[in-house]
């Protein structure tokens, strides 16, 4: 009796392992599918020309204290918002609310927020919203890219 039970105990695992080995290859392939590499979306770094602007009726439309994204600007300290206006051709890379890292101006480098668009006559250009007493300028070959 002991021999019969022992032989059954030995044969059951062997038959299971044999059935696993004898399964069709496509079953094993389905189980061990190769993973497709995931595409990592890298934010583009774009070279632009940078200028500055003020929330002023002469430089904006009649509702100069509201950006194109409907963000309300503080009239006493416009710079505190760190608002960036982009030319319309850059809308393929950035949208309202994006956080953007700016490099190449030395004065206004850092993190800015896309909340406004420029007039359609501008191409490949960004505008920093600053206070009137701050330094103005025009910078070429400024790099901008999405920041987190």
GUVEX-313566 format. One record per residue: z, y, x of N, C-alpha, C, O, CB in turn; residue in one letter. Coordinates in steps of 0.02 Angstrom, whole numbers, plus 32768, in hexadecimal, padded with zeros to 4 digits. Glycine has a CB too. Example, Ala and Ser with C-alpha at 12.3 -4.5 7.8 and 13.67 -1.06 7.14 Angstrom:
2
81867EE4829481867F1F826781867F5B829481A77F5A82C881C47F208235A 81627F90828281657FCB82AC818A8002828581928039829E811E7FE282C0S 
// end
This chain:
148
80007FC480298000800080008000803F802B7FDD806F801D803C80007FD1X 8028803F8060802B8078808D7FE8808480AE7FD480BE80B78061806D80C2X 7FC4804F80BF7F83805680DF7F50807680AF7F27809F80C47F69801180F7X 7F53806480707F25807F803F7F3180CA80367F0280F180357F2C80597FFBX 7F7080DD802F7F81812480267F6E814B80647F548183805F7FCD812C8017X 7F7B812F809E7F6A815080DD7F1F815A80E37F07818F80F87F8581288118X 7EF9812680D27EB0812C80D77E95815E80A47E64818180B27E9080E680CCX 7EB3816280687E9E819380367EAC81DA804F7E82820780487EC281867FF2X 7EE781E3806D7EF9822580877ECB823A80C07EBE827680C87F418224809EX 7EB3820C80E57E85821C811C7E3F822881017E1C8255811A7E8481E38150X 7E29820280D07DE5820880B77DD98246808C7DA28262808C7DD481CB808EX 7E0C825D80687E038299803D7DF182D780667DC082F880577E4382A68014X 7E1782E8809B7E04832280C27DBF831A80E47D9A834B80EB7E38833080F7X 7DAE82DD80F87D6E82D281177D3582DC80E57D0182F880F67D6A828B8134X 7D3F82C680A87D0B82CE80767D02831880637CCA832E80577D1B82A58037X 7D3A833C80627D35838480537D1083A8808B7CE383D0807E7D7C83A38049X 7D22839980C97D0183BB81007CB783A681037C8D83CF81157D2483AB8143X 7CA8836780F37C63835080F27C3B837480BC7C01838780C77C60830480E8X 7C59837E80827C3583A0804C7C2983E9805E7BF68405804A7C5D839B800AX 7C57840680837C4D844C80987C14845180CA7BEB847F80C77C8E846880B7X 7C11842180F77BDC842181297B99841281087B66842D811D7BEB83ED8160X 7B9883E980D57B5A83D680B57B41840880817B0D83FE80637B6383948095X 7B66843E80767B4F846F80447B108491805E7B068497809A7B8784A48035X 7AE684A880307AA884C980457AB68508806E7AE9852980637A7D84DA8009X 7A8A8517809B7A94855180C87A97859380A17ABD85C080B37A5D855380FCX 7A6F8599806D7A6E85D880497AB285E780287AC28621801D7A3885D88015X 7AD985B380187B1C85BF7FFD7B4885DE80327B6E860D80257B3B857D7FE3X 7B4285C5806E7B6985E080A57B51862780B47B7A865380C27B6385B380E4X 7B10863380B27AF6867580BF7B1086A7808C7B2086E0809D7AAA867580BFX 7B138693804D7B2C86C0801A7B7586D280277B8A870B801C7B2586A07FD4X 7B9A86A180407BE186AC804D7BEA86DA80897C16870680887C05866A8058X 7BC286D180BB7BC786F980F87B8D872A80FE7B668726812D7BCA86CC8137X 7B86875580CE7B50878780CF7B5A87B781097B9287CA811A7B4D87AD808DX 7B2387CA81267B2887FD815A7B2F884181377B0C884F81067AE987FC8189X 7B5B886881517B6488AB81357B2F88DA81507B1F88D9818B7BAB88C68145X 7B15890281247AE5893581397B0C896E81587B418981813E7AB8894D80FEX 7AF3898B818E7B1789C481AC7B1889FF817C7AE58A10815E7AF789D881EFX 7B528A1D81767B578A5681497B3F8A95816D7B4C8A9E81A97BA08A5F8131X 7B1C8ABF81487B048AFD81657B3B8B3081637B588B3E812E7AC48B168140X 7B4A8B4D819C7B7D8B81819F7B5A8BC481967B2B8BD481BA7BA48B7F81E3X 7B718BEA81657B528C2A81577B708C5E81877BAA8C7181817B5D8C3F810DX 7B478C7481B67B5D8CA581E77B468CEA81CF7B0C8CF481BD7B418C95822EX 7B758D1881D07B628D5B81BA7B378D7C81F07B488D78822B7BA18D8781AAX 7B018D9B81DC7AD58DB9820D7AF38DF7822C7B198E1C820C7A928DCA81EDX 7AE28E03826A7AF58E41828B7AB68E6C828A7A818E5882A27B0F8E3582D5X 7ABC8EA7826D7A828ED282637A898F11828C7ABF8F30828D7A798EE38217X 7A548F2582AF7A538F6382D47A3B8F9B82A67A068F9582867A268F5F8313X 7A638FD182A27A52900882747A5E904B82977A78904E82CF7A7D90038234X 7A49908082757A5990C482887A9390DA825B7A9290CE821F7A1B90F48282X 7AC590FA82797B00910F82527B06915B82517AFB917C82847B4090EF826FX 7B17917582177B2491BC820E7B6391C481E47B82919281D17AE791E181EDX 7B76920281D67BB2920E81AD7B9F923881707B6C925B81707BE9923281D6X 7BC99235813D7BC0926081027C03927180E47C36925180F37B93923E80CEX 7C0392A380BA7C4092B980987C3592B3804D7BFD92B780357C52930380ABX 7C6B92A980287C6692A97FDF7C6192F17FC97C9393137FBD7CA492847FBDX 7C2493077FC57C14934E7FB97BD893507F8A7BA993297F937C0793757FFCX 7BD7937D7F597B9D937F7F2B7B5B938E7F4E7B26937C7F357BA993B37EF6X 7B5D93AD7F887B2093BC7FAE7B03937C7FCE7AC793787FDA7B2E93F17FE4X 7B2E934C7FDC7B17930F7FFD7B1392D37FCE7AF592A07FDF7B4692FE8036X 7B3092D97F947B3392A27F647B1692BA7F217AFB92F17F1C7B7C92877F5BX 7B1C92917EEE7B0792A67EAB7B3F92CE7E8A7B7092DF7EAB7AF492687E7FX 7B3792DE7E4B7B6893077E287BAD92E87E257BE0930B7E267B4F93157DE1X 7BB092A67E217BF192827E1F7C02926D7E677C0392317E767BEE92447DEFX 7C10929D7E927C1992907ED97C5A926D7EEC7C6192557F247C1592D07EFEX 7C8A92687EBE7CC992467ECD7CCA91FD7EB57CFE91DD7EB37D03926B7EAEX 7C8F91E47EA27C88919E7E8F7C4D91817EB57C17919F7EB67C7E91977E41X 7C5791477ED37C2191277EFA7BF391007ECB7BFF90FC7E8F7C3E90F87F30X 7BBF90E47EE77B8F90BC7EC07BB0907E7EA27B9990647E6F7B5490A87EEAX 7BE690667EC27C09902B7EA87C40903F7E767C6790157E617C2890037EE1X 7C41907F7E647C73909B7E357CB9909F7E537CEB909E7E2E7C7590717DF5X 7CBE90A37E947CFD90AB7EB77D1090F57EB57CE791207EC67CF990917F01X 7D4D91057EA17D64914A7E9D7D7E91617EE17DAA91427EFE7D9C91517E67X 7D6291987EFA7D7391B27F3C7DAB91E67F357DAB920F7F077D3591D27F5EX 7DDA91E47F647E0F92167F677DF192557F857DD892547FBE7E4D91FC7F92X 7DF2928C7F607DD192CA7F777DF592EA7FB37DD5930E7FD97DCE92FC7F3EX 7E3592DC7FBC7E5B92FA7FF37E5592D480347E5892F1806A7EA493007FE0X 7E4C929380317E46926B806E7E11923480627E2391FB80507E8B924B8082X 7DD39245806B7D9C9216805E7D9A91DE80937D8791A680837D5A923B805CX 7DAC91EE80CF7DA891BF81077DD6918280FE7DC6914C81167DBA91E28148X 7E0E918B80DC7E40915580D67E23911680B57E3C90DF80C07E7C916D80AEX 7DEF911D808D7DD090E4806B7DA390BC809A7D979081808E7DA990FB802FX 7D8A90DB80D07D5C90BC81007D1F909F80DB7D0E906480E27D8090838128X 7D0090CB80B57CC590B8808E7C8690BF80B77C7D90EF80DC7CC090E2804EX 7C5B908E80B07C1B908C80D37BE3908C809F7BE4906580707C16904E8101X 7BB390B880A87B7790B8807E7B40909780A67B3790A680E27B6391028067X 7B1A906A80877AE4904880AA7AA1905B808C7A9D906C80517AEE8FFB80A7X 7A6E905980B57A2B9066809A7A17902B806F7A328FF4807679F6907280D3X 79E99036804279D89003801079BA8FC4802D79C18F8E801079A890207FDEX 79998FC98067797D8F8D808679B38F5F80A179A78F2380AB794D8FA080BDX 79EF8F7880AE7A268F4F80C77A4A8F29808F7A778F01809D7A588F7A80ECX 7A378F3680517A578F1380197A478EC880197A688EA27FF77A418F327FD6X 7A148EB3803F7A068E6B80457A3A8E4880707A408E0B806D79C08E608061X 7A608E6D80987A948E5080C27ADA8E5E80A87B088E3580B07A8E8E6B8109X 7AE48E9780887B268EAC80737B258EC080297AF28ED4800E7B3F8EE7809EX 7B5F8EBB80097B668ED17FC47BA78EF87FBC7BD08EF87FE97B648E947F93X 7BAF8F187F837BEB8F407F777C298F157F7F7C2D8EDD7F667BE98F607F31X 7C5A8F317FA27C998F0E7FAC7C9D8EE77FED7CD28ED080007CA58EE17F73X 7C648EDF800F7C658EBB804F7C8D8EE280837C8B8F1F80867C1D8EAE8068X 7CB18EBC80AC7CD38ED980E57CA48ED281207C8A8E9C812E7D188EB680F2X 7C998F0981447C688F0B81797C898F2281BA7CB18F5181BA7C2D8F3A8167X 7C778F0081F17C908F1482337C598F3D82547C208F27825A7CA28ED5825EX 7C6B8F7A82697C3B8FA882887C4C8FAE82D27C878FB882E47C3D8FEF8265X 7C1A8FA982FD7C238FB083457BEB8FDA83627BB08FD083517C268F6B8368X 7BFC9009838E7BC9903083B17BCD907B83A87BA4909F83C37B889019839BX 7BFE909383827C0590DC837A7C3E90F883A47C40913483B27C1090ED8330X 7C6C90CD83B87CAA90DF83DB7CD9910783AF7D1690FA83AF7C9A9106841BX 7CC09138838A7CEA916283607CFC913E831F7D369141830A7CC691A4834FX 7CCC911D83007CD690FF82BE7CD090B282BF7CC29094828B7CA5911B828DX 7CDA909482F87CD9904A82FC7D13902D82D47D47904D82CD7CDC90328345X 7D098FF182BA7D3E8FD082957D268FB482537CEB8FAB82487D778FFE828AX 7D558FA782277D478F8981E67D3B8FC081B27D628FEF81AC7D828F5B81D0X 7D048FB8818D7CF18FE681587CDF8FBE811A7CD58F81811F7CB59013816DX 7CDC8FDF80E07CCE8FBD80A17C8F8FD980817C88901580787D0B8FC48070X 7C618FAC80707C228FC180507C308FD380077C408FA77FDF7BEB8F898056X 7C2A90137FF77C37902A7FB37C03905B7F9A7C0890737F617C7B904A7FAFX 7BD1906B7FC37BA0909E7FB07B5C908D7FCD7B5690667FFC7BB790E37FC8X 7B2790AA7FAF7AE390A37FCA7AC790E87FD87ADB911A7FBB7AB5907C7F97X 7A9890E880067A789127801B7A3991337FF27A2391087FCC7A6891268066X 7A1D916E7FF979DE917F7FD979A7914F7FF179AA9137802979CB91C97FE8X 797691437FC7794391117FD779169126801278F290FC802D791891067F9BX 79199164802778EF91798060790A916080A378E6916280D578EA91C58062X 7948914880A57966912F80E3795B90E480EA795F90BF80B979B2913E80E5X 794C90CE8126794190888136796E907581717974909A81A278F6907A8146X 798D903A816D79B4901F81A579E8905181BE79F0905B81FA7985900B81DEX 7A0C906E818F7A3D90A2819F7A7D909881787A7C907F813F7A2090E88191X 7AB590AC81977AF590AC81747B1390F281797B03911881A67B2690768192X 7B3F9102814A7B62914281477BAD913581427BC3910E81187B49916E810BX 7BD49156816C7C1D915381687C35918C813C7C2191C681487C3E915581AEX 7C5F917F810C7C7D91B480E37CBA91CD81097CEA91A881147C91919A809BX 7CB8920D811D7CEF922A81457D06926C81277CE5928780FA7CD99233818EX 7D3E928681417D5692C8812C7D2D92FE81507D1092F181857DA292CF813CX 7D2C933981357D03936F81517D18938581977CEF939B81BE7D0493AA8123X 7D58937F81A77D70939681E87D66936182207D77936F825A7DBA93A881E3X 7D4C9328820F7D4292F382417D0092FB82657CD2931C824B7D4592AD8220X 7CFA92DE82A27CBC92E782C87C8092C582A77C84928E828D7CC492CA830FX 7C4792E982A87C0A92CE828B7BDE92B482C47BEB92C182FF7BE493058261X 7BAA928F82B37B7E927782E67B4A924782CA7B499237828F7BA59255831CX 7B1F923182F77AEC920082E77AEB91CE83207AE591E2835B7AA6922182DBX 7AF1918E83107AF3915A83437ABC912783367AB3911182FD7B3891388344X 7A989115836A7A6390E283647A7C90A183827AAC90A183A97A2290F98387X 7A5D906B83707A6E902783887AB69014837A7AD88FF783A47A61902383D3X 7ACD9026833E7B10901283287B098FCD83087ADA8FC182E27B2E904782F5X 7B388FA083177B378F5D82FB7B688F5882C27BA28F6D82C77B478F288332X 7B518F3B828B7B7D8F2E82527B768EE6823D7B3F8EC982407B6E8F5F8217X 7BAD8EC882277BAB8E84820C7BE58E7B81DD7C178E9E81E07BAD8E4F8245X 7BDD8E4A81B07C138E3B81807C518E2581A57C4D8E0181D87BFC8E04814DX 7C898E3A818C7CC98E2981AB7CF28E0481777D0E8E2381497CEE8E6881C5X 7CF78DC2817E7D1D8D9681517D0C8DA3810A7D288D8280DE7D668D9F815BX 
// end
